[in-house]
Amino acid sequence: MTALVFVESSGDELSRQALTFAQGLRPGLGPGLGDEVHAVLIGTASEPDGLEAYGVSTAHLAGGLDAYAPAAWAQAIVELIGRTLPAVVVGPGTDRGNEVLAHVAAKLDRPMAANCVSLDPGDPATLVRVRWGGSLLEEARLHGSPTLLTVAPHAVAAATVAEPVAMSVEGFTPQVSDADLLACVSERAAAVTPGVSLTDAEVVVSGGRGVGSAEGFAVIEELAELLGGAVGCSRAVTSAGWRPHTDQVGQTGTKISPEIYIACGISGATQHMAGCKGAKKLLAINPDGEASILAGADYAVIGDLHEIVPAISAEIRKVRSE
């Protein structure tokens, strides 16, 4: 049997996590769903470079769909399902992955589960998925074949296989209707974000309501610049108009995975923690010793961020000048 994985791009971290999840379903490594892992990439800009290192035996390239159109991309996957007859279809837990797999489910009239962390096959399949912004895990049963799901971000670490397989590449042109192309991306406007982006940053320094004002972010920006990182914020900050929505970390903002996340004056609402749970380490700076964020912090400093953050910046400058 085959596991089919929707890969947004060969370099996409969450797509690699989805491939690793699928590898865990192979005989001897887990429940034993698939003898092979196939990948599907859509659009001429998508190349399968390096996917053999993640155990992909066949990469299917769907041509003629350069612009993102969720229903059309789903149709490409539906056609491939008909040809390869996979036992499970896996997508990354991204906005695009969830949307495309939802369209696949609608076209096949099958249920689909989003943000899964584990799967035990069968009919019905038993799975565990993240709910309520990461505040709880739900065990559910999913009926129908193939099993359709997306993998929760950072539920598994992307890992290459011990012995890369010989990968074949097959192209195909899906037959899409005009209706499939009604909703599509017609233009892209690049966001003007000086410096490193939130998604790529190894260090993210964020401020919450406790910063007090837009001007108060000067100390946050200073520390982020010294560390070569990006500036983030909580939803309360964007709601107050202190920072743009592009800076928001959280369930309805950007999901990040830096080496260290420094949260200043952030209480730790469930939605915010869902966005930063991919961080390797969390340093919380908060005057409230009972703040929710401290429960998930690796390090904590209890005190006024307006005193602590400038002191950290001053110490960094001092060390570098010596």
Secondary structure, 3 states (H helix, E strand, C coil): CEEEEECCCCCCHHHHHHHHHHHCCCCCCCCCCCCEEEEEEECCCCCCCCHHHHCEEEEEEECCCCCCCHHHHHHHHHHHHHHHCCCEEEEECCHHHHHHHHHHHHHHCCCEEEEEEEEECCCCEEEEEEEHHHCEEEEEEECCCCEEEEECCCCCCCCCCCCCCCCEEEEECCCCCCHHHCCCCCCCCCCCCCCCCCCCCCEEEEECHHHCCCHHHHHHHHHHHHCCCEEEECHHHHHCCCCCHHHEECCCCECCCCCEEEEECCCCCHHHHHHHCCCCEEEEEECCCCCHHHHHCCEEEECCHHHHHHHHHHHHHHHHHC
